[in-house]
Amino acid sequence: MEVMQDMGMTDSQYKSMRRRDKKELERILEVKTAEEKDKLIKEMLEIIQQDLED
């Protein structure tokens, strides 16, 4: 018989992830040029994609 367990995330881990996202978005808001904002948003999207694939 095979036993499978769901891997979850603790509240602390979730909050840490959300704090990271909030900090990045605040940093993006401070950027003046559209090009730099686009670059930072793309970087953030790549990080989120990596998180989803892990």
N, C-alpha and C positions, 0 to 999 in steps of 0.2 A: 504494500500500500504506500503510495507516494503522498507525502504531506507538503502542501504548498502554503507559504505564508506571504501575505501582502506586505510589501515594504512601504512604510508610510513616512511621514515627516512629523517631527514634534512641533509644538507651537513655537518653541524658541527658534527652530530651524526656519520655519515659515516666516516668522517676524524678521529674522536676520536677512532672509532673501528679499523681503519687501523693503527693509531699510536700505539695502544695497540699491534696489531699483529707484527708490525715492531720492537717494543721494545723487545718483547718475542723472535723473531727470532735473533736479535742481541745478546741477552743473551745466546741463544743456541749456537751461533757461538763461544762464548768465552769458552765454556765447553771443557775440554780436553779429557775426556773418551767417548768412543762410547756408553757405557751403560748409562751414565748420559744424553748424547744427546738424546738417545732413550726415556728415561724417560720423559724429558722435552717436546719432540715432542708429546708423547702420551698425556701428560697433556694439551698441546695446542689443540690437536685434540678433546679432551673431552670438552673443553671450547667452541670450534667452534660448536660442535654437539649440545651442550646445547643452544647456540645462535640460531641455526637453528630450534630447537624444540619449542622455546618460541614464 
